[in-house]
Amino acid sequence: MLQISELYIYPIKSLPGISLTQALVTERGFEHDRRWMLVDANNIFISQREAPEMTQLPLSLEHDGIRVTDKRNGDSILVPFKTNYLKEKGDVEVVVWDDTCAAEYVSDEADAWFSKTLGFNCRLVHMHEDSRRIVDQKYAPGDNITSFSDAYPFLVIGQASLDDLNSRLAGALPMNRFRPNLVFTGGSPYEEDIMAHFTVGSMDFFGVKLCARCPIPTIDQITGLRGKEPLKTFAKYRQRDNKVYFGQNLIHRGNGIISVGDELLLKKRHTDARFIINILNPKVTEIDKTLV
């Protein structure tokens, strides 16, 4: 049986995630997931790729907002869920990769706190309910939307895949290197690659694109220091067209609650070659015709 074992949200894009036992699925992904983002003077998103010190700002959920703490000195700020924010300044257009979407500035206080804490000028923005960022139509045509995620509402990774990776490394890496939303146990390593359709409760999830990994997984999420792994090892067996892949991006249909322990029921597997990335386990590469 495939079973949900971990759930994560990342309220402020590229800051540390929050582990949950239960998460609400909304139209654009898990509630609070990547609904806030730091931007530069040109309103372009900032991430750990340029600023690994973002790893030093863990988040926690409070009843009225997101608490961000600088673990180096204990200083913190509360980013409220609901406020007028800077309504008088109106919408601002922000850039996430190739997308431009509407957002709103949160507060001068937040801008000053993050700029001082991170050591460079930045502003905190929020994606309001009227902002509609459509997912990549090349891989997921339709009207599915997402938040400030890189491209899609969800990322799924199997625990067996991480276990297989760690069996190849000198030192094991934790799941937080890969920033998934859903983790499951059971099945074979890299089984998530070929998940075309699965359900959790009454909700449907559809795998649309394997996740090409950027350098963020090489950053230790505790220290903020960079290394060479796991990309060096991935290049030996998970590489195609000079990219390495780990996890699959999802879109979904339906809203509701997902809890750790819920069954993940596989309905259909991909047969397209683009979802097969040097998988060494024959149990995964051998497509189950009853699910096609």
N, C-alpha and C positions, 0 to 999 in steps of 0.2 A: 504494500500500500504506500502511496505517496502522501505525505502529510506535511502541512505547514509547520515549520519549526521556529522560524524567526520572522519578525515584521519590523520594518524600519521606515522612519520618515526623516527628511532632511529639511526642516522648515526654512532655513536660510541657505540658499544654494552654496555648496562647496564648504560649508561649515560642518562640524561633526554631526552624525545622525543621532536619533533617539530610538532606542529599542522599545517596542510596544508588545503587549500581550494581545491586544485587540486594536483594530484600525477600521475607520469608516471609509468606505470607497465612495468617492464623489465623481462628478462628471469629468474632472480633470486629474484624477488620481486620488491617493490617500489624502484625507483632510489634513491641512496645514503643510503638506509636502511641497517644498520649494515654492512657496507662495511669496517669499521675500528673497531679495537678492542685493548684493553690493555691486555698485557700478562706479566707473571712473568719471572723469570730467566730460567725456563724450557719451555718457550713458551706455557704455559697453560693459558687459558683465565681467566681474573679477572672479577668479577661481584659484584653487590651490596650485594650478599649473604655474601661475606667476607669483603666488603668495602662499607658500607652504606654511607660513605662520598662522594661517586661518585654522590650522589643526589645533591650535592652542585655545580655542574659544568654544568649549562644549556647551550644549544647549540642554535645557530641561523644560518640561511642560508645567505651567502653573494654571490655576483656574481661569485667569484673565489674560494670559499671554505666554510668550516664550522668554524664558530667562537665559541670557547669554552671559557667561562668566569667563573672565580671563584667568585661566588656571595658574598663570605665573605669579599673580599678585592678589587674586581673589576679588578684584573689582568686577562689577556686573551691571547690567542694564536689563530692564524689562521691556520687551517689544509687545505692545498690547494687541490682542486679536481684533478688537473693535475700537475704533477711534475715528475722529474726523480727519486724522492725518493732516497733510497740508493741502486741504481742499481748495484753498484760495489760489494755489498755484496751478490748479488744473492737472490734466493728464500730461504725462511725459512719455515720449517714445523711447523705449530701451531696446538694446540689441543683445540677442542670445544667438551666437553663431550666425547663421544666415537669416535669422528671423528678426523682425522688428514688431514689437507689440506694445500695447498701452499699459502703463503702470502709474503709480502715484508715489510721491515722496512721503516718507513716514514722518520724520520730524528733524528739526535742526539739532536737537539733543542727540538723536541716534547718529546723525552724520558726524557730529563732533566726537562722540564716544568711539565709534569704529575707526575714525581717522587717527585719533590719538593712540588707540590700542594697537592698531596694525602698523602705524608708522608711515602711512601715506594717505593722501586725500581720497575719500570715497563717500558715497551716499547710499543710504538704504532705501530701496523701493519695495513696493507691495503690488502684487497682481490682484486687482479688484475683480468683482464678479462680472463686470461688463467687458473685461478684456478677453478676447478670443484668440488663442494661439493654436492654430491647426497643426496637427502632426505632419510629418513628411509625407506628401501625397504620392511620392514615388513608391513607397513601401506600404502605405496604409491609406489608400484613397477613401474619401468619405469626409465626415464632419467631426471626427474625433479631435478633442482638444487636449492640451497638456498645460502644465504650469511653466515655471522657469527651468524645468528639467532640460537635459541636453537635447532631447528630441521626442520622448514618448512618456506616457504616464507611469509606466512600471518597468522594473528590471527584475528578472527572476534568475536565481542561481541555485543549483542543487548542492547540498552538503557533500554528496559523493564526489562532485567535481572538484571542490576545494580539497577534499581528502586526497584525491588523486594528484592534484598539483603539489600538495605538501609532501607527498611520498617521493617527489622528484627533487625537492629542495633540501638544502643543508639545514635550514631552519624554517619551521612552520610559520605561515602567515595567517592572521585572523581574517574573518569575513569582512571586517570593516574596511579593509583595503579596497574592496570592490563595490561598495555602496549600493547593494541591492535593496529592493523594497520587500521582496518575498524570497524566503529561503525554504527549501523543502528537504525532507529526508526520504529515503527509499529510492529505488531505481538504480540505474547505472550511472557512472561518471559521464557528464556532458549530455545527459538525457534531455535537459532543457533546450538544447540546440534544436531538436526536432519536434518540439511541442508546437503544433499548429493551432490546437484548440483544447482548452481544459476548463473545467468548472470548479469553483469553490462555493459551496452552497448553491444559491440561485443565480450567481454571477458567472458570466462567460468571459474568458480571457483568450486572446489570440496572439500567438507569436508572429511578429512581423519582420524582425531584423536582428541578426546576431550583433552583439555589442562589441565594436572595435575599441580596444582599450588604449587610452591616452596614458601619459606618464603618471597620473595620480596614483595608481596602485603601487608605484615604487616609493611613495612617501609614507613613512612610518606615521600613523595617525596619533601616536602618543608623543613622539619627540618632534615630529615635523621634518626629520632628516630624510634626504633622498638616498636611494640605493639603485641597484641594477635589476633586482628581482621584484616581481616575477617575470618581467618582460623578457629577460634573457632566456629563461627556461621556456616560456610560452613560444618563443621564436623557433624552438626545436620541434614543436609538435602541434601548435595551434596557430600557425601563420599561413596567410594567403594574401597575395598581392601586397606584400610588405606591411600588412596589418596583422595584429594578433587579436584573437577573439575569446571572450569569456562572459557567459551569460547571454540571455536573450531579452530584447525589448518587447513590451506587450502593449496592446490596446485592449479595451474591455467594453462590455455591454452590461448595464445594470448597476444599481447602487445597493449598498448594504454593509454589513459588518463581517470582517474576516478575523478569526481568532487563531492563535497558536493552537495546534492540535487538530484543526480542520483538515478534512481529506481533500486532496487535490485529485480530481478525477479526469484522467486523460481521455479525450474524445477523438482526437485526430492527430496524426503525425505528418510532418513535412516530408515530401519526397523530392523536392527541388534540390539540386546539387549544391546550391549556394548555402544550404544549411548544414552541410557535411564538411567539417573542418578537421581533417586528419584524425578523426576519432578512431582510437585503437581498440575500443571495446566492441566486439561483434554483436553483442546483445543490443547495442544502440543503433549500429549501422544497418542491422537487419530489420527492415521496416515490417511492422505488424500489420498485415493486410486488413485485419478486422477494424483498424483505426484509421485507415486511409480514406 
